[in-house]
Amino acid sequence: MASISLGGKKVEVKDGSSIISACEELGIPFSCKDGVCGTCLIKVIKGEDNLSEPNDKEEAFGLSGKKERLACQCKIKKGEVEIESGY
């Protein structure tokens, strides 16, 4: 079982699954959930290699690298990921 944490709160997530529900539970805002609006922008503090690789939608949004991600596009592979809200 993997986990996402934000500000001292931690939510467990099934390995290989989307992080949307966990991020919603942690207070990350979502709007379109399709990688277009950027509302769910997160900063990955720790564990970026435990997330799926950035996809075409994230690259089209102008994100390069693994430290800034769209939560609606991420899946967690395993382990722990610590995030901050991008806003």
N, C-alpha and C positions, 0 to 999 in steps of 0.2 A: 504494500500500500504506500502510495506517494503522499506528499502533503504540500500545500501552499500556505505561506504565512504572510501576514501584513500587520504591522504594529503590535506585535505580541500575540495576535490571534492566529490560530492554526486550524486548517480544515483538511481532512484526509480526502484523497482522491484516488480512484482506482487507476493503477498503472495503465498507460496507453489511452486514457480518456481525455476529453475536452476539459478545460479548466473553467469554463463559463460559470457553472453552478457554484463552484467553490469561490470564485471571485465575486459573484453576486452576494454570497453569504458574508464575504469580508468587506462589502461596501463599495466595490468597484462599480461605477455606473456603466450601463449599457444602453444603446439605442437601437441601431440597425442590426447588430449581431452578424453582419455580413462583410466586415472589413472595409467599409466605405467611410463611415462618419468619424472614426477616431476617438469616440467617447471613452472607449475602454482601454486607452493607451496606458500601459504600465511600464515601470522601470524595474528591471530584474536586478536585485541587489546581490543575490547569491543563488547558484544552481542553474545558471542559464543553459548549461549542457544537458540538464535533465528535461528540457523542453524540446519539442519538435523544432526542426530547422525553420527559419523564417520562410514564408511562402510568397507566391507572386503578388497576392493582395497587399501584404505588408511592404514588399518592395515597391509596388505601385504607389503606396501611401508615402513613400520617401524614407522608410526605415531601412537602415543598413546595419547589420550586426545583430547581436543577440541581447543587448542590454535594454533596448526599447522595443516593446512588442505590442501587438494588438491582442488583448486577452481572448477575444472571440475567435482568434485564429490558432491559438496554441493548444497543443496536447502535451500532457506530461508523460514522459517515458517512464520515469522512476524517481525515487529519492525525494529530496526536499528542495523547494524553490521559495526564496524570500523575495517579495515584491514591494513596491511603493506605487501609489496611484500616480499616474503621469500628470495629473492636474493639481 
